[in-house]
């Protein structure tokens, strides 16, 4: 091959530069940003972006929206989503869940044994539960905490339980490791975690896990509201909406792949 690259070589090089530019921009970039960062003509950048979407390396949610790294890249590299990427990706899904239920919603992750809220959407009503992005939640008495704990590997769960003080927050708080393990078994059986005024009096939550391309639980999606609105008789309706939106968000993270589904099923069977 001579000093000037062939057309195939040049196209491959440009395509990789586009992927690198999107990754360097937090995993998401517009056509204008890609063209600027790669110094490519806008028409060339657009052609490459469309090809990368067709091949499954990028995704675009609507013609006017940014191009994002696709789950395929995470499967190939073994990388996981950052909390910033999860927050950005989850916002349309939180909006949709709030629209369906009329309640506040949030997404939380578990890193190094700490449960953290990474994204939220407050309800539009006069009475709302204020949530703080970056806020830390107890693992033993919140719906998101329990949903994240339920599918942990046994050794990791044992370590977290051993370090957890099981502090009583309300009269309903789980305060023993044995009771916590029984609750996690119930959650694995039903697919949902409930906080029935266990963390804060007067507040109820319901959460379910979000899986990614590997089949692993990466986050927990939650509906939160005052007990006067989150009545027991509404739980079937809330679970239906939560299930639908969680499935869509998991699919967005690549869980729809055959490989991811197979891994997820094996993991659930091993943990039951």
N, C-alpha and C positions, 0 to 999 in steps of 0.2 A: 504494500500500500504506500502511495506517495505521501508527500508532505500535506496535501490538502485532503481532508477526509471525504469518503464517498458519500453519496446522498443518504444511504441507509445509516451510515455512521453518524452523519450530521443530524438526521432526524432523531436517532436514539439519544444522542448527546443533548439535544434540545429538550426532548421529552423528560429526561432525567433532571435537567435543570429546572423544569417546570415543577416537578414533584418536590425537589429540594427547596424551591422558593416557597411553595405552599407549606412545607414542614417548618421552615424557618420563620414563617409568619404565624406560628401557633397552630398549624394544621389546617388553616383556612385562608383563602385569599380570593379577591375578585379578579376579573380579567385585567382591569387596569393595573392592579398591584402586581400581577404576574408579569405583564408586559414591561412594567417599569423595573422590576427586580431582575429580570432576565435580559433586559435590553433587546427584546425581540419586538418586531413589528406587531401591532395589535392583531392584525389578521392572522399572522403566523401563530401567535400565542393562542388565539381562539381556536384555530384548527387543531393544535396540539391538545388543548384542554378537552375538546370534544372527543378526540381519539382516546384520551386517557379515561374519560368517563365511559366510553363504549367498551374499553378493555377491562373496566372494573377497578381501576386504580384511584380514581377520583369520583366523587358524587356531587351532584348539584341539586338543591331543593328549589326548583323553579328557575326560570330563565334569568331573572335579575339578581339571583342570590350568589353568594360566594361559592367557590369550589372547595371541597373539603377532602382530606385524605380518606379513602374508603377502607372499610374493614379488611379488605383483601391484603392491604399493605401491612396491617397489624398481624394478620395470620402469618404472612411470610417472614416478618422480622421478629415476631415474638414480643413486640412492644405492647404496652397497655396504654389506655387513654389517660392523659393527665387530668387533674381535677378541673383545670381551666377548660379543657376541651369538653369534658363531661358537662360542665355548667353551660357552655355555649350550645352544645348539641341538645341538651334537655329542655331549654326554655320553651320552644314551640309545643313540646309535649306537656309541660307544666301548664302552659296557657290553655291547652285543649282540655286537660283534666279539670282545671278550675272552671272552665266554661261549662263542662258537662255537669259538674256537681254543685257549683256555686260556692265552693269552699276553698280555703288556702291549700296550696300544694308545695312540696319540697322534694329535693333530691339530696341524699346523704351518702357518704362513702366511709369506709373503714380503712384507715392506714395506721400501721404501727399500734394497733389496739385502740385507736381513738376514732370516735364517730364524729364526723364533721358535716355540717350542712354546706353544700357547695352551690346550690341554686334554690330559688323560692319564687312563689307567686302568691300574693296575698289576695283574699277574697274581696269582692267589690261591695259587700254589704256593710251596714253601719257597725256591726259587731264583728271584729276580726281578730285572729290570733297573729300577733306580730312575731315574725321569725327573722333571724339575723344570719346572713350569709357569713360563713366562717365560724358560726356558733358551734360549740361542742355539746354533744348529747350523751347522757349516760347510756351504756349499752344494755343494762339490765331492766330498764323501766321505760324505754321509749319504743315505739313501733319500728322506727328505722333501725335502732340498735339491735333489737331482737331479730328483725328480718335479715340483717347483715350477719349476725352471729350464727343463725340457724344452719347455714350451709358451709361453715368454716371447717377446714380439716381438723380432725380430732386433736392433734397435738397443739395447733394454734389456739383452738377453743379452750383446751385445758389451761394453757398459759394465761389467757385472758381471764378466765374464771378464777385462777389462783391469785391474780393480782387485783381483782375487783373487790371493793369493800362492801358492795351491795348495800349502799346507803339508803335508808328509808326516806323517801320524798313525800309520800302520802300514806294514808292508811291502806291503800291497795298495792303498794310497791312490793315486788318480789324481793325477799331479803336473804334467801339461802341458795347455795349452788344447786342443791337437789331440785328445788322448785323451779329454778331457772332452766335446768336441763329438761325437766318435764314440759315446760313451756316451749322450748325449742323443738322438742319432738312433735308437739301439737302443730307448730308453725310449719314444719316440714310436711306434715300430713295434709294440711289445708292449703298451704301456699300463701298464707296471710299472717301478719303480726298485728296485734291490736294493743293499743295503750288506752286502757279504760280508766282514765284519771290516775294513772300510776306515777306519772312524772309531775304533773301539775293538776291540782284540783280544778274541776270544771272543764278540763280539756280532754278531748278524745282524738285518737289518731288511728289510722289503718294504713299499713304499708305492705309492699310486696317486693321481692328481689328483681333486679335488672341484671341480665346476663349479657356477656359480650361474645365475640367470635369464637372464643375458646370454650364457651359453655360455663365459665366461672361467673359467680356473682360478683359484680363490680360496683353496684350501688343499690340503694333502696328508694323506691318511689312512694310518696306518702300523701295522704289526704289528712288535713288537720282542721279542727273547728271546735267551737264550744259544744258542750254536751247537750245544750238545749236544741242544737240543730243536728248534731251527729247522733240521732236517736237510734236505738237498737233496731227498730223496724226499717230504717234506711240502709242498714248494712248490706243487704243483698244487692240493692241498687248501686251502692258505692263500690262494692267489690266488682260488680260487672264493669263499671266505668274504669276502675283501677286496672283490672285485668286487660282490658282492651288497649289502654294507653301504654301500659307496661310492655305488652307484646310488641307494639309498634316501636317503642324506644329500644327494646332489646334487639329487634330486627335492624334498626338503624345502626346498632353497634356490631352487627354481623352475626347475631345469633340465629338468623334464618338459614345459615349455611348448614348443609348436611353434616359437616364435620363438627360444627359447634353443637348442633342438637345431639349428636351421638355422644360427645364428651359430657354434655350436661346430663343426659340420661344415665350414663355410667356413674357419674359423680353422685347423683341423687340416690341411685340404687345402693351404692357403697355406703352412704351415710345413714340410710334407714335401718 
